[in-house]
Amino acid sequence: MRRRDVIGAMCGVALALPRHAAAQQPGKVWRIGTVVPGTAEQSEPYAQALEQRLADFGYVQGRNIVWVHQFVAPQPDKIEEAVGSLVPQVDLLVVRGSIAAMAAKKLGSGLPTVFISSAFPVEIGLVHSLAHPGGNITGIASEAATETNQKRLQILKEIVPDLKRAAVLRVPDEPFTGLAMPSLDLAARQLGVTLIPVDIRSADDLAAAFASIQKSEAQALLVLGAVLVSALGKQIADLALATRLPSCHVFQRKRLSREDWSASARILRQIFLRPLRKSIRSSKAPAQPTFRSSNRRATSSQSM
C-alpha cells in the first residue's frame, strides 16, 4: 500500500481503487462550487485548504477540476442568492454554515453537497441522523448537542460568581439561535441568571447592541454561534474587552477551521468523486456519516 493510501486509510477513506484512479475518468471535468460567507480576505485561506487537499488526491484546477468560489456577505438573503446562482453551474457544492446548508438543501434539487460548520444538522432538518444522513448532503457538524450552551453559561457563572444578569448576543435569522435558546433558558433558571437577548443582523448593529447591553446592566456576555458572528468575531471580542464585560464566545481558530475544510475534501473524494461509472446526478450519494468537528472552542475573555 502506498504512503498516501496509508494516510487516506487513517482518515477513514476506503481505498479499493488505486491512487488517483477516480481522477482519471476520461473527459470528465468536475465543477465544484463553494459558498463561504465573509470577505475574500477572511474566506480565501479556507477555500485554498480545500483546493490543496483535493489536489493531493489528484483533482487539480485546470486539469480535471473547475472551482467556482462565492465569497458573500454573511446575511441570509445574500447567502441564499449565492447558493441559487451556483446550483445550475456545478456538479458538487461545498458550503459553510447552517444558512448556506439549508439553502443548498432547498434549492439544490438533489445536487451533492458537503456542509462545513453547521450547527445541529439533525434538528434543523439537514440530515436524518449523524450516522445515516440520507439524501445527497453530509458534512461536518460544529454543534451536535444543545447542552453545550448550558455549559457556556456555567463557564460565565464561574468567571462571575455573583452573576445575575447575562446578555446573549445572537443572530435571529440563524437556525442555531432558535435551538440554543431553550437550553440556555433552562440553564439560566437553574443558575438563577436572567438572560437579556440582544439581536444583530449586520456589522452596523454592533455599536447599538453593545450600547443596549451596557444600558441593561448586564454583568457578562454570551455570544451565540452564527456565520455573521464568526465574520465579526474580532470586533465583538474587542468591544467586550473595551466595555470590560466578561464574555464567552463560540469561535474557531483559523488554523483549525482550515483543517475542517481539508477534511471536507476527503468527504468529497470518498462520496462524490471516486465512483467511476455513474453520472454525478444519476443517484444519491452513499450514506456517509456526518462528522462532528473537534475544532470548535468555547473561548472566554475577561477584562478587569
Secondary structure, 3 states (H helix, E strand, C coil): CCHHHHHHHHCCCCCCCCCCCHHHCCCCCEEEEEEEECCHHHHHHHHHHHHHHHHHCCCCECCCEEEEEEEECCCHHHHHHHHHHHHHHCCEEEEECHHHHHHHHHHCCCCCEEEEEEECCCCCCCCCCCCCCCCCEEEEEEECCCHHHHHHHHHHHHHCCCCCEEEEEECCCCHHHHHHHHHHHHHHHHHCCEEEEEECCCHHHHHHHHHHHHHCCCCEEEECCCHHHHHCHHHHHHHHHHCCCCEEEEECCHHHHHHHHHHHHHHHHHHHHCCCCCCCCCCCCCCCCCEECCCCEEEEECCC
